[in-house]
Amino acid sequence: MPVFARIDLAFERGDGAWLVATNGERYLDFGSGIAVTALGHSHPHLVEALTRQAAKLLHVSNLYRIPEGELLADRLCAASFADVVFFANSGAEAVECAIKTARKYHAVSGRPERFRIVTFEGAFHGRTLATLAATGQAKYLDGFGPVVEGFDQVAVGDVDALERVVGPHTAAILIEPIQAEGGVRVVPHHVLKSLRQLCDQHRLLLVFDEVQTSIGRTGEFFAYQRTGVEPDIMAVAKAIGGGFPLGACLATAEAAKGMTPGTHGSTFGGNLMAMAAGNAVLDIVLAPGFLDTVQRTALLLKQRVAELKDRHGDVIAEIRGEGLLIGMRAVGPSAEFVAALRAEKLLTVGAGDNVVRLLPPLIIGEEEIDIAVAMIDRACTRLSQQAAAKQGALG
């Protein structure tokens, strides 16, 4: 189906932060498959883990124990607030599980009328019917029939609006600590703390969508660990599989008390290949010193990009983000900026609010940063020259 406006560019192999196109040209990948390939391309440990597992078993289904999945769940719980994990295949599925878990919690607690979930303007939670409703953006909902009931949307930080929508039918609050697709907008920590207090006051569940911000992207294993606020339920995906489809819904035992046999499931979720990938990714990301290096690298990249903003204020209006999730809000159309960067052989990703995202693999070093900064510099210079020429022609 022609649902993607694909660029006329294809790749045949990759190594670290670099991709090689079918025409032999090399591109520096600062998109990481939209924050997925956290270890870069062809990471030897990930390749070896998948190859070894593929030679033994690909799939057995969730009718049987999967020890590799139990291990991955234990590791995720040990590194987070969670007690239990459900494995899915994508971020949208992980968020769907989070929604169902929150509603079921209230149902088994004798409060079945509590099913509504508060979400926030600028969010993006997925492409299924329920996650589209949670996202609440008309451009995604148009043409798909009645919107799934049960979501109330307010602006981030609008305390009055939040107090108006929270009522006897509210089950949970769902928020991204950083609205990545929405324009790399960081939710202030004091806002997240106020949401935690509100949930505790009204016996609501706090749900974090960390599909794009988890597994080291912000410099911490999970973004919430930077905020001093713990959720009750959390959805993760993208980087957790390093490129293999994998999502997960983490929860406390209390929040997940309604998720009993038969209440939820997945044919492929948590299969052997996905578990091999997830454990391999954690082997690297949770290794001593890895996240410390990510934090240093992220600080360097953000400083260098901020310098570019100072030099090219006619192209870059603002720098946003945390860790290796950096947004450059463009002065002109962000699509033109993305195209100009691609012409320099630097791959980036557009986002809402006219933002260009830099999402490099977590394994980049100073050399890749130097090259990327030079590419951005050249792209900005060319865009400035083009704008000046256009203005001269009009004048």
C-alpha positions as CSV (number, residue, x, y, z in Angstrom):
1,M,0.0,0.0,0.0
2,P,1.3,3.5,-0.8
3,V,1.1,4.7,2.8
4,F,4.8,5.8,2.9
5,A,6.2,8.7,1.0
6,R,9.5,6.9,0.5
7,I,12.7,8.6,-0.5
8,D,14.3,7.2,-3.7
9,L,17.2,5.8,-1.7
10,A,17.9,2.2,-0.7
11,F,20.7,0.6,1.5
12,E,22.4,-2.7,1.2
13,R,24.6,-2.9,4.2
14,G,25.8,-0.9,7.3
15,D,28.6,-0.7,9.8
16,G,28.3,1.2,13.0
17,A,26.9,4.6,12.3
18,W,27.3,4.3,8.6
19,L,25.0,3.0,5.8
20,V,26.0,2.1,2.3
21,A,23.5,2.7,-0.4
22,T,22.8,0.4,-3.3
23,N,24.8,2.8,-5.5
24,G,27.8,2.6,-3.2
25,E,27.5,6.0,-1.6
26,R,28.1,6.2,2.2
27,Y,25.7,8.0,4.6
28,L,26.2,8.9,8.2
29,D,23.0,7.6,10.0
30,F,21.7,10.1,12.5
31,G,18.2,8.7,12.3
32,S,18.9,5.1,13.5
33,G,15.8,3.8,11.8
34,I,13.8,6.3,13.9
35,A,15.6,5.7,17.2
36,V,15.8,1.9,16.7
37,T,19.3,0.9,15.9
38,A,20.8,1.9,19.2
39,L,23.9,-0.2,18.7
40,G,24.4,0.9,15.1
41,H,24.4,-1.4,12.2
42,S,25.9,-4.9,12.2
43,H,27.0,-4.8,15.8
44,P,28.9,-8.0,16.2
45,H,27.4,-9.0,19.6
46,L,23.8,-8.5,18.3
47,V,24.6,-10.3,15.0
48,E,26.1,-13.2,16.8
49,A,23.2,-13.5,19.2
50,L,20.6,-13.6,16.4
51,T,22.7,-16.0,14.3
52,R,23.1,-18.4,17.2
53,Q,19.4,-18.3,18.1
54,A,18.3,-18.7,14.5
55,A,20.4,-21.9,14.2
56,K,18.5,-23.4,17.2
57,L,14.9,-22.2,17.2
58,L,12.9,-19.3,15.7
59,H,9.6,-19.7,17.3
60,V,7.6,-21.9,19.7
61,S,4.7,-19.6,20.8
62,N,3.7,-18.5,24.3
63,L,2.0,-21.8,25.0
64,Y,5.3,-22.8,26.6
65,R,7.9,-21.3,28.8
66,I,10.6,-19.2,27.1
67,P,13.5,-19.0,29.5
68,E,15.2,-16.3,27.4
69,G,12.1,-14.1,27.8
70,E,12.1,-14.7,31.6
71,L,15.7,-13.6,31.7
72,L,15.0,-10.4,29.7
73,A,12.0,-9.6,31.9
74,D,14.0,-10.1,35.0
75,R,16.8,-7.8,33.7
76,L,14.3,-5.0,32.7
77,C,12.6,-5.2,36.1
78,A,15.9,-5.1,37.9
79,A,16.8,-2.0,36.0
80,S,13.5,-0.2,36.6
81,F,10.5,0.3,38.8
82,A,8.7,-2.7,37.3
83,D,7.8,-6.1,38.7
84,V,6.3,-7.7,35.5
85,V,6.7,-7.4,31.7
86,F,4.6,-8.2,28.7
87,F,6.5,-8.6,25.4
88,A,5.0,-7.3,22.2
89,N,6.2,-6.6,18.7
90,S,6.0,-2.8,18.5
91,G,5.5,0.4,20.3
92,A,1.9,0.7,19.5
93,E,1.3,-2.8,20.9
94,A,3.2,-1.9,24.0
95,V,1.0,1.2,24.5
96,E,-2.2,-0.8,23.8
97,C,-1.1,-3.2,26.6
98,A,-0.5,-0.3,28.9
99,I,-4.0,1.0,28.2
100,K,-5.6,-2.4,28.8
101,T,-3.6,-2.9,31.9
102,A,-4.7,0.4,33.4
103,R,-8.4,-0.2,32.6
104,K,-8.3,-3.8,33.9
105,Y,-6.7,-2.6,37.1
106,H,-9.7,-0.5,38.0
107,A,-12.2,-3.2,36.8
108,V,-10.8,-5.8,39.2
109,S,-10.5,-3.2,41.9
110,G,-14.3,-2.7,41.9
111,R,-14.2,0.5,39.8
112,P,-15.2,-0.6,36.3
113,E,-16.5,2.8,35.6
114,R,-12.9,4.1,35.6
115,F,-11.8,3.6,32.0
116,R,-10.9,7.1,30.7
117,I,-7.3,8.1,30.2
118,V,-5.9,11.6,30.1
119,T,-3.4,12.3,27.3
120,F,-1.7,15.4,26.1
121,E,-1.6,17.7,23.0
122,G,1.4,17.0,20.8
123,A,1.6,13.4,21.8
124,F,2.1,10.4,19.5
125,H,1.3,7.0,20.9
126,G,0.9,4.8,17.8
127,R,-1.2,3.9,14.7
128,T,-3.7,1.4,16.1
129,L,-7.3,2.7,16.6
130,A,-6.9,3.0,20.4
131,T,-3.4,4.6,20.2
132,L,-4.6,7.0,17.5
133,A,-7.4,8.1,19.9
134,A,-4.8,8.5,22.6
135,T,-2.7,10.6,20.3
136,G,-5.8,12.7,19.4
137,Q,-4.4,14.4,16.3
138,A,-7.0,14.9,13.5
139,K,-4.5,14.3,10.7
140,Y,-4.1,10.7,11.9
141,L,-7.7,10.1,12.9
142,D,-9.4,11.4,9.7
143,G,-11.3,8.8,7.7
144,F,-11.1,5.9,10.2
145,G,-14.6,6.1,11.6
146,P,-15.7,6.8,15.1
147,V,-12.8,7.6,17.4
148,V,-12.3,5.0,20.1
149,E,-13.9,6.3,23.3
150,G,-12.2,7.0,26.5
151,F,-9.5,9.6,26.0
152,D,-9.4,13.2,27.3
153,Q,-6.7,15.4,25.9
154,V,-5.2,18.6,27.6
155,A,-2.2,20.8,27.0
156,V,1.0,19.9,28.9
157,G,1.2,21.9,32.0
158,D,-2.4,23.2,31.9
159,V,-3.3,22.5,35.5
160,D,-6.8,23.9,35.3
161,A,-7.7,21.8,32.2
162,L,-6.3,18.7,33.9
163,E,-8.4,19.2,37.0
164,R,-11.5,19.7,34.9
165,V,-11.1,16.4,33.0
166,V,-10.0,14.2,35.9
167,G,-13.2,12.8,37.4
168,P,-15.0,9.6,38.6
169,H,-14.4,7.9,35.2
170,T,-10.7,8.6,35.0
171,A,-8.4,5.6,35.2
172,A,-5.0,6.9,34.3
173,I,-2.8,9.6,32.9
174,L,-0.6,8.7,29.8
175,I,2.3,10.9,28.9
176,E,5.7,10.8,27.1
177,P,8.5,12.3,29.2
178,I,9.8,13.8,25.9
179,Q,7.4,14.3,23.0
180,A,9.7,13.0,20.4
181,E,7.4,12.8,17.3
182,G,5.7,15.9,18.6
183,G,8.9,18.0,18.1
184,V,11.4,16.8,20.8
185,R,9.5,18.7,23.5
186,V,10.8,17.9,26.9
187,V,8.1,17.7,29.6
188,P,9.4,19.7,32.6
189,H,10.2,17.5,35.6
190,H,7.9,19.5,37.9
191,V,5.0,18.8,35.5
192,L,5.7,15.0,35.8
193,K,5.9,15.3,39.6
194,S,2.6,17.1,39.7
195,L,1.0,14.3,37.6
196,R,2.4,11.7,40.0
197,Q,0.9,13.6,43.0
198,L,-2.4,13.9,41.2
199,C,-2.5,10.2,40.4
200,D,-1.7,9.3,44.0
201,Q,-4.4,11.7,45.2
202,H,-7.1,10.3,43.0
203,R,-6.0,6.6,42.9
204,L,-5.1,6.9,39.2
205,L,-2.3,5.1,37.4
206,L,0.6,7.0,35.8
207,V,1.6,5.6,32.5
208,F,4.7,6.6,30.6
209,D,5.2,6.1,26.9
210,E,9.0,5.6,26.5
211,V,8.8,3.9,23.2
212,Q,11.4,6.4,21.8
213,T,13.2,7.6,24.9
214,S,14.1,4.3,26.6
215,I,17.2,2.0,26.5
216,G,19.8,4.7,26.9
217,R,18.5,7.3,24.4
218,T,18.5,10.1,27.0
219,G,21.7,9.0,28.7
220,E,19.8,7.1,31.3
221,F,18.5,3.5,30.7
222,F,15.0,5.0,30.9
223,A,14.1,8.7,30.6
224,Y,12.0,8.7,33.7
225,Q,15.1,8.0,35.7
226,R,16.2,11.6,35.0
227,T,13.0,13.0,36.5
228,G,12.7,11.7,40.0
229,V,9.2,10.3,39.0
230,E,8.3,6.7,38.7
231,P,5.3,5.5,36.7
232,D,3.0,2.6,37.4
233,I,3.1,1.3,33.8
234,M,5.5,2.0,31.0
235,A,5.6,1.2,27.3
236,V,9.0,0.7,25.6
237,A,10.0,-0.5,22.1
238,K,12.3,0.7,19.2
239,A,15.9,0.5,20.7
240,I,15.1,-2.5,22.9
241,G,15.5,-4.9,20.0
242,G,18.4,-3.0,18.3
243,G,16.5,-3.4,14.9
244,F,14.6,-6.6,15.6
245,P,10.8,-5.9,16.2
246,L,10.3,-5.9,20.0
247,G,8.1,-3.9,22.4
248,A,7.4,-4.3,26.1
249,C,4.9,-3.1,28.6
250,L,6.4,-2.9,32.1
251,A,4.3,-2.5,35.3
252,T,4.3,-2.9,39.0
253,A,2.6,-6.0,40.4
254,E,-0.2,-3.9,41.8
255,A,-0.9,-2.1,38.5
256,A,-0.9,-5.4,36.6
257,K,-3.0,-7.4,39.1
258,G,-5.9,-7.7,36.6
259,M,-3.7,-9.1,33.8
260,T,-4.4,-12.8,34.4
261,P,-4.3,-15.8,31.9
262,G,-6.5,-15.0,28.9
263,T,-6.8,-11.3,29.4
264,H,-4.1,-10.4,26.9
265,G,-1.7,-12.2,24.5
266,S,0.4,-12.2,21.3
267,T,1.4,-14.9,18.9
268,F,4.8,-13.5,18.1
269,G,5.4,-11.3,21.2
270,G,8.4,-12.4,23.2
271,N,9.5,-15.0,20.6
272,L,13.0,-16.5,20.8
273,M,14.6,-14.3,18.2
274,A,13.2,-11.1,19.8
275,M,14.4,-12.3,23.2
276,A,17.9,-13.0,21.8
277,A,18.0,-9.5,20.4
278,G,16.7,-7.8,23.6
279,N,19.2,-9.6,25.8
280,A,22.1,-8.8,23.4
281,V,21.1,-5.1,23.5
282,L,21.0,-5.1,27.3
283,D,24.4,-6.8,27.4
284,I,25.9,-3.7,25.8
285,V,23.8,-0.9,27.1
286,L,23.9,-2.1,30.8
287,A,27.6,-2.8,30.7
288,P,29.6,-0.7,33.2
289,G,30.5,2.7,31.7
290,F,28.3,2.5,28.6
291,L,25.7,5.0,29.6
292,D,28.4,7.3,31.1
293,T,29.9,7.4,27.7
294,V,26.6,8.1,26.1
295,Q,26.1,11.1,28.5
296,R,29.5,12.5,27.6
297,T,28.9,12.0,23.9
298,A,25.4,13.6,24.1
299,L,26.8,16.6,25.9
300,L,29.4,17.1,23.2
301,L,27.0,16.7,20.4
302,K,24.5,19.2,21.9
303,Q,27.2,21.7,22.5
304,R,28.5,21.5,18.9
305,V,24.9,21.7,17.5
306,A,24.3,24.8,19.7
307,E,27.3,26.4,18.2
308,L,25.9,25.8,14.8
309,K,22.6,27.4,15.9
310,D,24.6,30.5,17.0
311,R,26.3,30.7,13.6
312,H,23.2,29.8,11.5
313,G,20.4,31.5,13.3
314,D,18.7,32.1,10.0
315,V,18.4,28.3,9.5
316,I,18.2,26.9,13.1
317,A,15.8,28.6,15.5
318,E,16.2,26.4,18.6
319,I,17.9,23.4,20.0
320,R,15.9,21.0,22.1
321,G,16.2,17.5,23.7
322,E,18.1,15.4,26.1
323,G,20.8,12.8,25.6
324,L,21.1,11.6,22.0
325,L,17.6,12.8,21.2
326,I,18.2,16.3,19.9
327,G,15.8,18.5,18.0
328,M,16.8,21.4,15.7
329,R,13.7,23.6,15.2
330,A,14.1,25.0,11.7
331,V,13.4,28.5,10.6
332,G,12.3,27.4,7.1
333,P,10.4,24.2,6.3
334,S,12.0,21.3,8.2
335,A,11.5,19.0,5.2
336,E,13.9,21.2,3.2
337,F,16.4,21.0,6.1
338,V,16.2,17.2,6.2
339,A,16.7,17.1,2.4
340,A,19.7,19.5,2.6
341,L,21.3,17.3,5.2
342,R,20.6,14.2,3.2
343,A,22.4,15.8,0.2
344,E,25.4,16.1,2.5
345,K,25.0,12.3,3.2
346,L,23.7,12.8,6.7
347,L,20.4,11.0,7.5
348,T,18.0,12.7,10.0
349,V,14.3,12.4,10.8
350,G,11.6,15.1,10.7
351,A,9.2,15.7,13.6
352,G,6.3,17.9,14.6
353,D,6.7,21.6,15.3
354,N,9.0,22.0,12.3
355,V,11.8,20.1,14.0
356,V,14.6,17.9,12.6
357,R,15.6,15.1,14.9
358,L,19.2,13.9,15.4
359,L,19.0,10.3,16.7
360,P,22.4,8.8,16.2
361,P,23.3,5.3,17.4
362,L,24.4,5.3,21.0
363,I,27.8,4.0,20.0
364,I,29.0,7.1,18.1
365,G,32.2,8.9,19.1
366,E,33.9,12.2,18.5
367,E,34.9,11.4,15.0
368,E,31.3,10.8,13.9
369,I,30.2,14.0,15.7
370,D,32.9,16.0,13.9
371,I,31.8,14.7,10.6
372,A,28.1,15.3,11.3
373,V,28.7,18.8,12.5
374,A,30.6,19.6,9.3
375,M,27.7,18.2,7.3
376,I,25.1,20.3,9.1
377,D,27.3,23.4,8.8
378,R,27.5,22.9,5.0
379,A,23.8,22.3,4.7
380,C,23.0,25.4,6.7
381,T,25.4,27.5,4.6
382,R,23.7,26.2,1.4
383,L,20.2,26.9,2.7
384,S,21.3,30.4,3.7
385,Q,22.7,31.1,0.3
386,Q,19.5,29.8,-1.4
387,A,17.3,32.0,0.8
388,A,19.5,35.0,0.1
389,A,19.3,34.3,-3.7
390,K,15.6,33.9,-3.5
391,Q,15.2,37.2,-1.6
392,G,17.5,38.9,-4.1
393,A,15.4,37.7,-7.0
394,L,12.2,39.0,-5.3
395,G,13.9,42.3,-4.4
